[in-house]
Amino acid sequence: MPEHRAVFLDRDGTIVEDPPPGYLHEPGKVRLLPGAAEAIRQLNESGLLVITASNQSGIARGLYSVAAYAAVQRRLGELLAAHGAHLDGAYFCPHHPDVTGPCDCRKPGTKLFQDAGAALGIDLARSWFVGDRLSDVAPAATLGGRGLLVTTGEGEKDAAAARSRGVQVVPDLGAATAVIVSGGMTDSETR
């Protein structure tokens, strides 16, 4: 039986700035959003696994390589470590339906989360899904977890739609962490 609870975080626009025109692929341009490292450290200290799950269609589009994605992830890890925070895993979808055809891993698909759940023993129904787009938080409904939309990044665009679907909207990752750590989910909420 899966025993761990996790917080799945979108990366660009949730943890780090998503510089225009998007497609972050240069380690030197990685900038943590205010309070993001502290929020992740608090999640680490609470015993939750913290995992990034991101769509990286720039790979399919030929704008950057898997190696460039990995370099950005390494830089993110360095920046977080400087604040005493860490990620427990990183999953990404390199596809785009217009280029590579449909796939099961592009959010709001659930393959990234199911892969992480299987690899790390995560109870997805007792986990959180946080991001700045509806596609980041929609897997929560499919997998039985809870979603939180942050209004950093692209979040303002999806805030009304998120609220209409019963998804809580918060200003940033720090506020999301406060909800997760203080409210949490009890076993009765997930059954």
Secondary structure, 3 states (H helix, E strand, C coil): CCCECEEEECCECCCECCCCCCCCCCHHHCCECCCHHHHHHHHHHCCCEEEEEEECHHHHCCCCCHHHHHHHHHHHHHHHHCCCCCCCEEEEECCCHHHHCCCCCCCCCCHHHHHHHHHHCECHHHCEEEECCHHHHHHHHHHCCEEEEECCCCHHHHHHHHHHCCCEEECCHHHHHHHHHHHCCCHHHHC
